[in-house]
Amino acid sequence: MAPTLYYFLMSPYSRSVLLAVRTLGLDVELKTIDLKKKEQLNPDFVAINPQHTVPTLVDGDLVLTESRAISTYLVSRYGKDDSLYPKDVVTRAKVDGLLYFDCATLCIRWRAVVHPVMKDGAAKPSEAAMKNLDEALKWLNDILAQHPDRYLAGTTHPTVADLSIAAWACTYVALNFPLAQHPDITRWLARCRENLVGFDECEKGAAQFGEMFAAILKSRA
Ligand SMILES: N[C@@H](CCC(=O)N[C@@H](CS)C(=O)NCC(=O)O)C(=O)O
């Protein structure tokens, strides 16, 4: 039986897994959990994932939450080769390092920018949160500047680190946040747009989130 992926297109973490699914050409049953309608709190879904987060993957007896773990699992279990999650120890260490950087630094700083607006009624993101996020973007830009024309882990092909971080970066761009001071990120995103399977779908979800965020800001101006 094909694995089931519970997802919501506006969610960057869902979109990163979708990019892995599309890149691997997997037959996956996609089930939308509409976060705007709070469908993640439906008892049926909470029974599957008590943390009520998307993405969630069900593959036979395995229930997997956490987008990065889902993507690496899909590559290891179903990938025809290891290019998305290289087995070479040093390259894999770089990919893992980037995935942890994404989870522990980029995402935490991103949440400090958007959650006050989305959840706490703030009129706009705070300058301190934007500055803190920009510092992390500078680190990301510096990583890319070490190997222009390559992907995040220094490979000539994308890895799950690119999928994970590009899915989030699309949202950053959709919110019209500034990127001009990070030209290597802009160039890398252009490469992702050109080469990642399903990137248009990813940008569509980011645009939907951008519209929702802009409407909230407008309503509080
Ligand atoms: N670290 C998790 C984060 C998942 C997450 O927070 N997803 C959000 C959507 S972007 C969600 O499902 N929120 C609904 C909720 O927490 O009730 C991952 O990477 O999968």
The ligand as an SDF file (V2000), in Angstrom:
LIG
                    3D

 20 19  0  0  0  0  0  0  0  0999 V2000
    9.2860   20.4800   13.3260 N   0  0  0  0  0  0  0  0  0  0  0  0
    8.0480   20.0890   12.6560 C   0  0  0  0  0  0  0  0  0  0  0  0
    7.1240   21.2920   12.6500 C   0  0  0  0  0  0  0  0  0  0  0  0
    5.7290   20.9450   12.1700 C   0  0  0  0  0  0  0  0  0  0  0  0
    4.7740   22.0880   12.4230 C   0  0  0  0  0  0  0  0  0  0  0  0
    4.9290   22.8760   13.3720 O   0  0  0  0  0  0  0  0  0  0  0  0
    3.7740   22.1930   11.5470 N   0  0  0  0  0  0  0  0  0  0  0  0
    2.7830   23.2360   11.7140 C   0  0  0  0  0  0  0  0  0  0  0  0
    2.4050   23.8220   10.3480 C   0  0  0  0  0  0  0  0  0  0  0  0
    3.7430   24.7140    9.6120 S   0  0  0  0  0  0  0  0  0  0  0  0
    1.5030   22.6170   12.2720 C   0  0  0  0  0  0  0  0  0  0  0  0
    1.1460   21.5270   11.9000 O   0  0  0  0  0  0  0  0  0  0  0  0
    0.8110   23.3420   13.1620 N   0  0  0  0  0  0  0  0  0  0  0  0
   -0.4570   22.9090   13.6680 C   0  0  0  0  0  0  0  0  0  0  0  0
   -0.4720   22.7270   15.1480 C   0  0  0  0  0  0  0  0  0  0  0  0
    0.6050   22.8320   15.7800 O   0  0  0  0  0  0  0  0  0  0  0  0
   -1.5580   22.5050   15.6770 O   0  0  0  0  0  0  0  0  0  0  0  0
    8.3690   19.6210   11.2330 C   0  0  0  0  0  0  0  0  0  0  0  0
    9.3990   20.0340   10.6900 O   0  0  0  0  0  0  0  0  0  0  0  0
    7.6190   18.7980   10.6860 O   0  0  0  0  0  0  0  0  0  0  0  0
  1  2  1  0
  2  3  1  0
  2 18  1  0
  3  4  1  0
  4  5  1  0
  5  6  2  0
  5  7  1  0
  7  8  1  0
  8  9  1  0
  8 11  1  0
  9 10  1  0
 11 12  2  0
 11 13  1  0
 13 14  1  0
 14 15  1  0
 15 16  2  0
 15 17  1  0
 18 19  2  0
 18 20  1  0
M  END
$$$$
